[in-house]
Amino acid sequence: MSLRLLLIPLLLVLTVPALADSDPVELVRATTTELFELVEANREQYEEDPQLLRDELAEILKPRSDLIHSARLVLGRHGRGLEREKVEAFAEALSDMLMRRYASGLLEFRSREQVEVLPLAGDNTERQTRVRTRIILDNRQRIPIDYVLRKRDGEWLVFDVIIEGISYVTTFRNQIGEEIRHDGFDRMLERLEKGDIEVEVDVEIESENDAG
């Protein structure tokens, strides 16, 4: 199983409306159940019609994530002075790319028992709280995947995912930054919107099925 497919557990914390006073850990735990019930009820339909899955994911996920904050973090210094309309267009294009990736990887999960949500640890604030989970592969290997949330307008929203210490925001910033330096922002955005850019995480994790 590639690490990019493991990005799909981001769905686990975004599939139901966030609760204003919810404990982020309980939110993750509750939405894990919600997600697997959705997939279990519609798996055949999603397998036959991947676009339906992408559309439904977008409808569910986008309101539950802080897209603009994530986009600004990914753009870094390249986003300074950029018109909000361009930041919003970049956030939308980046989100669409992730929807395609999530849809292709989501059906890899067969059981809610593959996800373990851990108690909060360390220093957490409303500006940045880290919820730790472990994804259990077929060979029983436990992969650490952490979600970074912040509370905005009374809701907990995810803005970063950290897989085995690798932040998707940092990874995307490095690769998108290279695209901007090479082609400029407008050309990078055009290519991202067309699906010509696929940001990758380099690490590969193999399960027994992959190695077999």
C-alpha positions as a Markdown table, in Angstrom:
| # | Residue | x | y | z |
|---|---|---|---|---|
| 1 | Met | 0.0 | 0.0 | 0.0 |
| 2 | Ser | 1.5 | 3.3 | -1.0 |
| 3 | Leu | 1.7 | 6.2 | 1.5 |
| 4 | Arg | -0.4 | 8.4 | -0.8 |
| 5 | Leu | -3.3 | 6.0 | -0.2 |
| 6 | Leu | -2.8 | 6.3 | 3.5 |
| 7 | Leu | -3.7 | 10.0 | 3.1 |
| 8 | Ile | -7.4 | 8.9 | 2.9 |
| 9 | Pro | -7.8 | 8.6 | 6.7 |
| 10 | Leu | -8.1 | 12.4 | 6.6 |
| 11 | Leu | -11.7 | 11.5 | 5.7 |
| 12 | Leu | -12.2 | 10.0 | 9.1 |
| 13 | Val | -12.3 | 13.4 | 10.8 |
| 14 | Leu | -14.3 | 15.2 | 8.2 |
| 15 | Thr | -17.3 | 13.1 | 7.4 |
| 16 | Val | -19.9 | 14.6 | 9.7 |
| 17 | Pro | -20.6 | 18.1 | 10.9 |
| 18 | Ala | -18.1 | 19.3 | 13.4 |
| 19 | Leu | -19.5 | 20.0 | 16.9 |
| 20 | Ala | -18.8 | 23.3 | 18.5 |
| 21 | Asp | -17.8 | 21.9 | 21.9 |
| 22 | Ser | -16.7 | 18.5 | 20.8 |
| 23 | Asp | -13.5 | 16.9 | 22.0 |
| 24 | Pro | -11.4 | 16.4 | 18.8 |
| 25 | Val | -10.6 | 12.8 | 19.8 |
| 26 | Glu | -14.3 | 12.0 | 20.2 |
| 27 | Leu | -15.0 | 13.7 | 16.9 |
| 28 | Val | -12.5 | 11.5 | 15.2 |
| 29 | Arg | -13.8 | 8.4 | 16.8 |
| 30 | Ala | -17.4 | 9.1 | 16.0 |
| 31 | Thr | -16.7 | 10.0 | 12.4 |
| 32 | Thr | -14.7 | 6.9 | 11.9 |
| 33 | Thr | -17.9 | 4.9 | 12.4 |
| 34 | Glu | -19.9 | 7.3 | 10.2 |
| 35 | Leu | -17.4 | 6.9 | 7.3 |
| 36 | Phe | -17.3 | 3.1 | 7.3 |
| 37 | Glu | -21.1 | 2.9 | 7.5 |
| 38 | Leu | -21.3 | 5.1 | 4.4 |
| 39 | Val | -18.8 | 2.9 | 2.5 |
| 40 | Glu | -20.3 | -0.4 | 3.6 |
| 41 | Ala | -23.7 | 0.8 | 2.4 |
| 42 | Asn | -22.6 | 2.0 | -1.0 |
| 43 | Arg | -19.4 | 0.1 | -1.9 |
| 44 | Glu | -20.7 | -1.6 | -5.1 |
| 45 | Gln | -22.2 | 1.6 | -6.3 |
| 46 | Tyr | -19.0 | 3.5 | -5.7 |
| 47 | Glu | -16.9 | 0.8 | -7.4 |
| 48 | Glu | -19.1 | 1.1 | -10.5 |
| 49 | Asp | -19.2 | 4.9 | -10.4 |
| 50 | Pro | -16.0 | 6.5 | -9.0 |
| 51 | Gln | -17.2 | 10.0 | -10.0 |
| 52 | Leu | -20.2 | 9.6 | -7.7 |
| 53 | Leu | -17.9 | 8.8 | -4.8 |
| 54 | Arg | -15.7 | 11.8 | -5.6 |
| 55 | Asp | -18.8 | 14.1 | -5.8 |
| 56 | Glu | -20.1 | 12.9 | -2.5 |
| 57 | Leu | -16.7 | 13.1 | -0.8 |
| 58 | Ala | -16.4 | 16.7 | -2.0 |
| 59 | Glu | -19.8 | 17.6 | -0.6 |
| 60 | Ile | -19.0 | 16.1 | 2.7 |
| 61 | Leu | -15.4 | 17.0 | 3.1 |
| 62 | Lys | -14.9 | 20.5 | 1.9 |
| 63 | Pro | -17.1 | 22.2 | 4.6 |
| 64 | Arg | -15.2 | 20.2 | 7.3 |
| 65 | Ser | -11.7 | 21.3 | 6.3 |
| 66 | Asp | -9.9 | 24.7 | 6.5 |
| 67 | Leu | -9.1 | 24.8 | 2.8 |
| 68 | Ile | -7.9 | 28.4 | 2.7 |
| 69 | His | -5.6 | 28.1 | 5.7 |
| 70 | Ser | -4.1 | 24.9 | 4.3 |
| 71 | Ala | -3.7 | 26.6 | 0.9 |
| 72 | Arg | -1.9 | 29.5 | 2.4 |
| 73 | Leu | 0.4 | 27.2 | 4.4 |
| 74 | Val | 1.2 | 25.2 | 1.2 |
| 75 | Leu | 1.9 | 28.4 | -0.8 |
| 76 | Gly | 4.1 | 29.8 | 1.9 |
| 77 | Arg | 6.0 | 32.8 | 0.7 |
| 78 | His | 4.6 | 32.4 | -2.8 |
| 79 | Gly | 1.2 | 33.3 | -1.4 |
| 80 | Arg | 2.3 | 36.7 | 0.0 |
| 81 | Gly | 0.4 | 39.5 | -1.7 |
| 82 | Leu | -1.6 | 37.0 | -3.8 |
| 83 | Glu | -5.2 | 38.1 | -4.5 |
| 84 | Arg | -7.7 | 36.1 | -2.3 |
| 85 | Glu | -9.5 | 35.0 | -5.5 |
| 86 | Lys | -6.3 | 33.2 | -6.6 |
| 87 | Val | -5.8 | 31.7 | -3.2 |
| 88 | Glu | -9.3 | 30.4 | -3.3 |
| 89 | Ala | -8.9 | 29.0 | -6.8 |
| 90 | Phe | -5.7 | 27.2 | -5.7 |
| 91 | Ala | -7.4 | 25.8 | -2.6 |
| 92 | Glu | -10.2 | 24.5 | -4.8 |
| 93 | Ala | -7.8 | 22.9 | -7.3 |
| 94 | Leu | -5.8 | 21.3 | -4.5 |
| 95 | Ser | -8.9 | 20.0 | -2.9 |
| 96 | Asp | -10.1 | 18.5 | -6.2 |
| 97 | Met | -6.8 | 16.7 | -6.5 |
| 98 | Leu | -7.2 | 15.3 | -3.1 |
| 99 | Met | -10.8 | 14.2 | -3.8 |
| 100 | Arg | -9.5 | 12.2 | -6.7 |
| 101 | Arg | -6.9 | 10.6 | -4.6 |
| 102 | Tyr | -9.2 | 9.9 | -1.7 |
| 103 | Ala | -11.8 | 8.3 | -3.9 |
| 104 | Ser | -9.2 | 6.0 | -5.5 |
| 105 | Gly | -7.9 | 4.9 | -2.1 |
| 106 | Leu | -11.0 | 4.9 | 0.1 |
| 107 | Leu | -12.3 | 1.5 | -1.0 |
| 108 | Glu | -9.0 | -0.1 | 0.2 |
| 109 | Phe | -10.3 | 0.0 | 3.7 |
| 110 | Arg | -12.4 | -3.0 | 4.6 |
| 111 | Ser | -12.9 | -2.7 | 8.3 |
| 112 | Arg | -13.3 | 0.1 | 10.9 |
| 113 | Glu | -11.0 | -2.1 | 13.0 |
| 114 | Gln | -8.1 | -0.8 | 10.9 |
| 115 | Val | -8.2 | 2.5 | 12.6 |
| 116 | Glu | -7.2 | 3.2 | 16.2 |
| 117 | Val | -7.7 | 6.6 | 17.7 |
| 118 | Leu | -5.4 | 7.5 | 20.6 |
| 119 | Pro | -6.0 | 9.9 | 23.5 |
| 120 | Leu | -4.7 | 13.5 | 23.3 |
| 121 | Ala | -1.1 | 14.0 | 24.4 |
| 122 | Gly | 1.2 | 16.9 | 24.6 |
| 123 | Asp | 0.4 | 20.6 | 24.4 |
| 124 | Asn | -2.8 | 21.4 | 22.4 |
| 125 | Thr | -4.6 | 24.6 | 21.9 |
| 126 | Glu | -7.5 | 25.9 | 19.9 |
| 127 | Arg | -5.0 | 27.2 | 17.3 |
| 128 | Gln | -3.4 | 23.8 | 16.9 |
| 129 | Thr | -4.5 | 20.4 | 18.2 |
| 130 | Arg | -3.0 | 17.1 | 17.1 |
| 131 | Val | -5.1 | 14.0 | 17.2 |
| 132 | Arg | -3.1 | 10.8 | 16.8 |
| 133 | Thr | -4.3 | 7.6 | 15.1 |
| 134 | Arg | -2.8 | 4.4 | 14.0 |
| 135 | Ile | -3.8 | 2.6 | 10.7 |
| 136 | Ile | -3.4 | -1.2 | 11.0 |
| 137 | Leu | -2.2 | -2.8 | 7.7 |
| 138 | Asp | -2.8 | -6.4 | 6.6 |
| 139 | Asn | 0.5 | -7.5 | 8.1 |
| 140 | Arg | -0.5 | -5.8 | 11.5 |
| 141 | Gln | 2.0 | -3.0 | 11.0 |
| 142 | Arg | 0.7 | 0.1 | 12.7 |
| 143 | Ile | 1.2 | 3.3 | 10.8 |
| 144 | Pro | 1.1 | 6.6 | 12.7 |
| 145 | Ile | -1.2 | 9.2 | 11.1 |
| 146 | Asp | -1.9 | 12.4 | 13.0 |
| 147 | Tyr | -4.4 | 15.1 | 12.2 |
| 148 | Val | -3.7 | 18.8 | 13.0 |
| 149 | Leu | -6.9 | 20.8 | 13.7 |
| 150 | Arg | -7.7 | 24.3 | 14.7 |
| 151 | Lys | -10.9 | 25.7 | 16.1 |
| 152 | Arg | -12.5 | 28.4 | 13.9 |
| 153 | Asp | -15.9 | 29.9 | 14.4 |
| 154 | Gly | -16.7 | 27.3 | 17.0 |
| 155 | Glu | -15.8 | 24.3 | 14.8 |
| 156 | Trp | -12.8 | 22.0 | 14.7 |
| 157 | Leu | -11.3 | 21.9 | 11.2 |
| 158 | Val | -8.4 | 19.9 | 9.8 |
| 159 | Phe | -5.6 | 21.7 | 8.0 |
| 160 | Asp | -2.8 | 19.2 | 8.0 |
| 161 | Val | -2.1 | 15.5 | 8.1 |
| 162 | Ile | 1.2 | 14.0 | 9.3 |
| 163 | Ile | 2.1 | 10.4 | 8.2 |
| 164 | Glu | 5.0 | 8.8 | 9.9 |
| 165 | Gly | 6.3 | 12.3 | 10.7 |
| 166 | Ile | 5.8 | 13.6 | 7.1 |
| 167 | Ser | 3.5 | 16.6 | 6.9 |
| 168 | Tyr | 1.4 | 16.8 | 3.8 |
| 169 | Val | 1.4 | 20.6 | 4.0 |
| 170 | Thr | 5.2 | 20.7 | 4.0 |
| 171 | Thr | 5.5 | 18.1 | 1.2 |
| 172 | Phe | 3.0 | 19.9 | -0.9 |
| 173 | Arg | 4.7 | 23.3 | -0.2 |
| 174 | Asn | 8.0 | 21.9 | -1.4 |
| 175 | Gln | 6.6 | 20.4 | -4.6 |
| 176 | Ile | 4.2 | 23.2 | -5.4 |
| 177 | Gly | 6.9 | 25.8 | -4.7 |
| 178 | Glu | 9.1 | 24.1 | -7.3 |
| 179 | Glu | 6.3 | 24.2 | -9.9 |
| 180 | Ile | 5.8 | 28.0 | -9.2 |
| 181 | Arg | 9.5 | 28.7 | -9.4 |
| 182 | His | 9.6 | 26.9 | -12.7 |
| 183 | Asp | 6.4 | 28.0 | -14.4 |
| 184 | Gly | 5.0 | 30.8 | -12.3 |
| 185 | Phe | 1.8 | 30.7 | -10.2 |
| 186 | Asp | -0.8 | 31.1 | -13.0 |
| 187 | Arg | 0.7 | 28.3 | -15.1 |
| 188 | Met | 1.0 | 26.1 | -12.0 |
| 189 | Leu | -2.7 | 26.7 | -11.1 |
| 190 | Glu | -3.8 | 26.0 | -14.7 |
| 191 | Arg | -1.9 | 22.7 | -14.7 |
| 192 | Leu | -3.2 | 21.8 | -11.2 |
| 193 | Glu | -6.8 | 22.5 | -12.3 |
| 194 | Lys | -6.4 | 20.3 | -15.4 |
| 195 | Gly | -5.1 | 17.4 | -13.2 |
| 196 | Asp | -1.6 | 17.6 | -14.8 |
| 197 | Ile | 0.1 | 18.0 | -11.4 |
| 198 | Glu | 0.0 | 15.1 | -8.9 |
| 199 | Val | 1.8 | 15.9 | -5.7 |
| 200 | Glu | 3.4 | 12.8 | -4.3 |
| 201 | Val | 4.7 | 11.7 | -0.9 |
| 202 | Asp | 7.9 | 9.7 | -1.7 |
| 203 | Val | 7.7 | 7.0 | 1.0 |
| 204 | Glu | 6.2 | 3.7 | 0.1 |
| 205 | Ile | 4.7 | 1.3 | 2.7 |
| 206 | Glu | 4.1 | -2.3 | 1.7 |
| 207 | Ser | 1.5 | -4.6 | 3.2 |
| 208 | Glu | 1.7 | -8.4 | 2.8 |
| 209 | Asn | -0.7 | -8.2 | -0.1 |
| 210 | Asp | 1.6 | -5.8 | -2.0 |
| 211 | Ala | 4.7 | -7.9 | -1.3 |
| 212 | Gly | 3.0 | -11.2 | -2.1 |
